[in-house]
């Protein structure tokens, strides 16, 4: 149980956030293409994505074993023999490929490219992750771009359309930002193990690059939503998108550092797209798929909304009481309704 708990802890972000985001992408594409959600295709794609992610995690940990031990980091593959790791990786990639290839042979080819890029990123003979610029780009491509391209192939989307190019740019920018934040957080361990990451080599430029990636993701996402929704029969979404984006843009200009740190850009995407998909699923009477919208960011949005609403109501009630009593000649600031017990407050 200890090993399983450690595996889940290490994979928690991928299983909860990334997998749910991939599900969101599938549902959004079905909405934009005006096609019903095929459960068999949907299940195959999600299962393949999870299996590929787990296998990639094992590959990366296996080839990082010596480096991690040198830096004093825990590595799951040190607790499992190499043959078991090899079998699990082969099994994960094989089943993942079979699931996708039966849907689309072209998509199967895209998945093989992803497998190759994963090994090129981690394998000692190539090890792109140690090449500062190429490592950052390679990570964004295999983790963010290729999964989206795979969906484009499966759902026969013309990649030359501007809105989908903008969506790829959004994912690429988010990928760049995420890997740079990861490198920045892991800087001490990289120095211990002798790795010269992009964040280490370009300390003075790293934050400006992260901020640029955040802004690029913001504008490309707005372009994607605007162009994609303009082609829809219903234009009910457009005003909401414009207003939401204006709020986002103001937030980024005023508090860009906080926006990057809290992953505000992706939170914004998840909430906005989830509302659109929710409305579409209701109209299509696809109620069983609504549960797939329960992304942690979507839940957090409603929790924050309730807290803010509660605070606003509290302020309104307090001011209403204050001015109501002032109208009848009593100032609650100088003559409160009750006095604090001095003895209790001192204790």
Number of C-alpha atoms within 10 A of each C-alpha: 6 7 11 9 11 14 16 13 12 14 14 13 11 17 17 12 13 18 18 20 21 19 18 20 18 20 25 18 17 17 18 14 14 12 11 12 16 9 10 10 16 14 13 19 23 19 17 22 23 18 21 24 22 20 22 21 18 20 21 18 20 21 17 17 17 15 18 18 13 14 16 12 13 13 20 16 18 14 9 12 9 12 9 11 18 15 10 17 19 13 15 19 22 14 16 24 24 15 21 25 18 12 15 17 15 14 22 21 15 21 25 14 13 21 18 12 19 25 18 17 25 21 17 13 9 12 16 22 23 17 17 17 13 15 20 24 18 21 21 21 22 21 20 21 21 20 19 20 19 21 18 17 17 19 16 11 14 11 15 8 11 14 20 23 16 22 22 23 21 27 23 24 24 24 24 23 25 20 20 20 18 12 19 18 12 14 17 13 17 20 13 13 16 11 17 16 22 23 24 18 11 13 10 10 11 19 18 10 15 21 17 14 21 26 21 18 26 23 15 21 24 22 19 19 21 17 16 17 19 13 10 14 8 9 10 12 17 15 11 12 17 14 11 14 19 13 10 16 17 11 14 20 11 10 11 17 14 12 19 21 10 11 15 18 21 21 17 19 18 21 20 18 19 22 14 17 22 20 13 18 19 13 10 11 10 13 11 9 15 15 9 14 22 12 22 15 21 19 13 13 16 12 12 11 12 12 12 12 12 12 12 12 11 12 12 12 11 12 11 12 12 16 14 14 13 13 9 8 9 15 15 15 9 7 9 11 9 7 7 8 8 8 7 7 7 6 5
